[in-house]
Amino acid sequence: ISSREYLERGILLAQRESYHEAIENFNQSLDLEPGNADTYYERAIVYERVGRDALAREDYSSAIRLSPDFALSYNNRGLLLSRLELHEEAVRDFSRMIQLEADNPNAYESRGRAYAALNKPHEAIADFSQAILLESASLGFDLNTRKLTLDDGLSSDSEETDGQDLLEALGSQYNASLLALRGQQQLTLKNYEDALSDFDLALQQDAELA
């Protein structure tokens, strides 16, 4: 049996929640191919699921050492570090992920959460705002022309709009939690009008946030 086959078996076992057997297969895969970043990454995920955070962190780091542009490893290690309240280190991982995937809104959201935990509201707001803008682009908003692109590829004839008008136009489609997170940071800075606007838009989308 090859290293790849052990890896694939491990992934399948992990999906079935047979975590200890999955780890055994990943170990076998690494015995045959110790330089495989994917195997370290997959084993790290399983280590997290069984509560072995130190080993998970080591494996994410090994995956990054072997494959320095492995964006998901930076993301997962950053989330692990955040959960362990190592927020400064988490910010560095999310920043690296943003370098690799600049259009990924999740990376900005995660870094924003880490900044918020570090009591850096300005940085958190900037990241939450960027995540919101990236989500707007995925919904068909052209950030260059400031117009909505319809499903048929045509652009709307609406006038150009600033960021807040955009939020009001698309607020019902946005991630409510992002708006609420940004509102909390605005509140920290005593930007009461901006905070109220974000909370209102968040509630329009998800009344359960009340």
Order of alpha helices (4+ residues) and beta strands (2+ residues): alpha-alpha-alpha-alpha-alpha-alpha-alpha-alpha-beta-beta-alpha-alpha-alpha
